[in-house]
Amino acid sequence: MSYFSSSMSEESRRDPSSAPLRGFPPAGAVDPGDEPLFLILGSFPSQLSLERKEYYGNPKNHFWTVVSSCFGLPEPTGYEGKMELLKRCRIAVWDLFASCERPGSLDKDIARAFPNPVASLLEGFPTIRSVGANGGASAGGFLKEFVRAHGALLSRTGDSLAWKPSFSPERSIRLFRLPSTSPVPTAVFKKAVDKIPLWKEFFTIRM
């Protein structure tokens, strides 16, 4: 299934008045003067995150637990503290999709999605050396939209590859498919602790 503009669910066809959902601008270490090393790319904010206007705003999501554990730092509580954590760790966060139609919060229900200009963000921050796709939808969508490559290249969690972007061919950016921090368990990644080793590997290895 394609997540992009050519995709339209049956529900969308029946309801022409449905309005698209809008995501967030990039956050974390993305202010002038910041020198982020990592970009964590999600798919699209959950329904609860949209309501709270916060990245990974569902308290059951493992994102903040995983990131703070990887850097050996206390897990922040308030959103301001979470943004400070990202800046301290030189992490930028964004989502692959700028807008979409989606009942609920599952990636499989995303339809009529339009991507964010992620390549422009990477071009604007040449210090970013690694892009971590937070889950399969982000990994496959990024490959299709920006790398112009087949999703099988990052078909398994933990897969990585080196990408030389067209806007800066001399630059090498590592793409890494991370275990999704979604609270929905999988056969291998049931709890936050199961996800930490691969996330720590991502933050440790730099090109």
C-alpha positions as CSV (number, residue, x, y, z in Angstrom):
1,M,0.0,0.0,0.0
2,S,1.2,3.5,-0.8
3,Y,0.9,6.1,2.0
4,F,1.3,9.0,-0.4
5,S,-1.2,11.2,-2.2
6,S,-2.2,8.5,-4.7
7,S,-3.5,6.4,-1.8
8,M,-7.1,6.8,-0.7
9,S,-9.1,4.6,1.7
10,E,-12.6,3.5,1.1
11,E,-13.7,5.6,4.1
12,S,-12.2,8.7,2.5
13,R,-14.1,8.1,-0.7
14,R,-17.3,7.8,1.2
15,D,-16.6,11.0,3.2
16,P,-15.5,13.8,0.9
17,S,-15.8,16.4,3.7
18,S,-13.1,14.7,5.9
19,A,-10.4,17.1,6.7
20,P,-6.7,16.1,6.6
21,L,-4.7,16.0,9.9
22,R,-1.7,18.2,10.2
23,G,1.5,17.3,11.9
24,F,4.2,19.3,13.7
25,P,7.2,21.3,12.6
26,P,10.6,19.8,13.5
27,A,11.7,20.0,17.1
28,G,14.6,19.4,19.4
29,A,18.0,20.5,18.2
30,V,16.8,22.5,15.2
31,D,17.3,26.1,16.3
32,P,19.8,28.4,14.7
33,G,23.2,27.5,16.1
34,D,22.2,23.9,17.0
35,E,24.4,21.2,15.5
36,P,22.3,18.0,15.6
37,L,24.0,14.7,15.0
38,F,20.8,12.6,14.8
39,L,17.4,12.9,13.1
40,I,14.7,10.7,14.5
41,L,11.9,10.4,11.9
42,G,8.5,9.1,12.9
43,S,5.6,8.5,10.6
44,F,2.8,10.8,11.9
45,P,1.8,11.9,15.4
46,S,-0.8,9.7,17.2
47,Q,-4.2,11.0,18.0
48,L,-3.3,11.8,21.6
49,S,-0.1,13.5,20.5
50,L,-2.1,15.7,18.2
51,E,-4.5,16.6,21.0
52,R,-1.6,17.5,23.3
53,K,0.4,19.2,20.6
54,E,3.5,17.2,21.7
55,Y,5.8,14.8,20.0
56,Y,5.3,11.3,21.5
57,G,2.6,12.7,23.7
58,N,1.1,9.3,24.5
59,P,2.5,8.5,28.0
60,K,2.5,4.8,27.0
61,N,4.9,5.5,24.1
62,H,8.4,4.3,24.8
63,F,10.2,7.1,23.1
64,W,11.3,9.2,26.0
65,T,12.2,6.2,28.2
66,V,14.3,4.7,25.4
67,V,16.2,8.0,24.5
68,S,16.9,8.9,28.1
69,S,18.1,5.4,28.9
70,C,20.4,5.4,25.8
71,F,22.2,8.5,27.1
72,G,22.1,7.5,30.8
73,L,20.0,10.5,31.7
74,P,16.8,10.8,33.9
75,E,13.6,10.5,31.9
76,P,12.0,14.0,31.8
77,T,8.5,14.6,32.8
78,G,7.3,17.9,31.3
79,Y,7.4,18.7,27.6
80,E,10.0,21.5,28.1
81,G,12.3,19.0,29.8
82,K,11.8,16.6,26.9
83,M,12.9,19.3,24.5
84,E,15.9,20.1,26.6
85,L,16.8,16.4,26.5
86,L,16.8,16.4,22.7
87,K,18.9,19.5,22.5
88,R,21.4,18.1,25.1
89,C,21.7,14.9,23.1
90,R,21.9,16.7,19.7
91,I,18.7,15.1,18.4
92,A,16.2,16.5,16.0
93,V,12.8,14.9,15.6
94,W,10.3,15.2,12.8
95,D,7.8,13.0,11.0
96,L,7.8,11.7,7.5
97,F,4.3,12.9,6.8
98,A,3.2,16.5,7.0
99,S,-0.5,15.7,6.6
100,C,-2.7,12.7,6.1
101,E,-6.2,11.2,6.7
102,R,-6.3,8.6,9.4
103,P,-9.0,7.2,11.6
104,G,-7.3,6.4,15.0
105,S,-3.5,6.2,15.4
106,L,-2.3,3.2,13.4
107,D,0.1,3.6,10.5
108,K,-1.8,1.0,8.5
109,D,-4.7,3.4,8.4
110,I,-2.8,6.4,7.0
111,A,-4.2,7.5,3.6
112,R,-3.7,10.5,1.3
113,A,-0.4,11.4,3.0
114,F,1.9,14.2,1.9
115,P,5.6,14.1,3.0
116,N,7.5,16.8,4.9
117,P,10.6,18.3,3.1
118,V,12.9,16.1,5.1
119,A,15.7,16.5,2.6
120,S,15.6,20.3,3.1
121,L,16.1,19.8,6.9
122,L,19.1,17.5,6.3
123,E,20.6,20.0,3.8
124,G,20.1,22.8,6.3
125,F,21.8,20.9,9.1
126,P,25.0,19.3,7.6
127,T,26.0,18.0,11.0
128,I,23.3,15.3,10.9
129,R,25.1,12.1,10.1
130,S,22.4,9.5,11.0
131,V,18.7,9.3,10.4
132,G,16.8,6.8,12.5
133,A,13.4,5.7,11.1
134,N,11.1,5.1,14.1
135,G,9.3,2.1,12.7
136,G,8.6,0.5,9.3
137,A,6.3,3.1,7.9
138,S,8.9,5.8,8.3
139,A,11.7,3.6,6.9
140,G,9.8,2.5,3.8
141,G,8.3,5.9,3.1
142,F,11.7,7.7,3.4
143,L,13.3,5.3,1.0
144,K,10.5,5.7,-1.5
145,E,10.3,9.5,-1.3
146,F,13.8,10.6,-0.8
147,V,16.2,7.8,-1.6
148,R,14.2,6.6,-4.6
149,A,15.0,3.0,-3.5
150,H,13.0,-0.1,-2.6
151,G,11.8,-0.6,0.9
152,A,13.4,-4.0,1.0
153,L,16.7,-2.3,1.8
154,L,15.5,-1.6,5.3
155,S,13.0,-4.4,5.5
156,R,14.1,-5.7,8.9
157,T,14.4,-3.8,12.2
158,G,18.1,-3.0,12.8
159,D,18.9,-2.8,9.1
160,S,21.0,0.2,8.0
161,L,22.6,1.6,4.9
162,A,24.7,4.5,3.8
163,W,23.0,7.1,1.6
164,K,24.7,9.8,-0.4
165,P,22.0,12.5,-1.0
166,S,21.8,14.3,-4.3
167,F,21.9,17.7,-2.7
168,S,25.4,16.8,-1.3
169,P,26.9,13.8,-3.0
170,E,30.1,14.0,-1.0
171,R,28.1,13.6,2.2
172,S,27.2,10.2,3.6
173,I,24.2,9.8,5.9
174,R,23.5,6.6,7.7
175,L,19.9,5.4,7.5
176,F,18.8,3.0,10.3
177,R,15.5,1.3,10.9
178,L,14.8,1.4,14.6
179,P,12.3,-0.6,16.6
180,S,9.1,1.5,16.8
181,T,8.6,3.1,20.2
182,S,4.8,2.5,19.8
183,P,3.3,0.9,22.9
184,V,1.8,-1.8,20.6
185,P,3.9,-4.9,21.3
186,T,5.4,-7.1,18.6
187,A,6.8,-10.6,18.8
188,V,10.4,-9.4,19.4
189,F,9.9,-5.9,20.9
190,K,7.3,-6.1,23.7
191,K,8.7,-3.6,26.1
192,A,10.9,-0.5,26.1
193,V,13.8,-2.5,27.5
194,D,13.6,-4.8,24.4
195,K,14.2,-1.8,22.1
196,I,17.0,-0.1,23.9
197,P,19.9,-2.1,22.5
198,L,19.2,-1.2,18.9
199,W,18.5,2.4,19.7
200,K,21.7,2.6,21.7
201,E,23.6,1.1,18.7
202,F,22.1,3.8,16.5
203,F,23.2,6.6,18.9
204,T,26.7,5.0,19.4
205,I,27.8,4.4,15.8
206,R,28.4,7.5,13.8
207,M,29.6,7.8,10.2
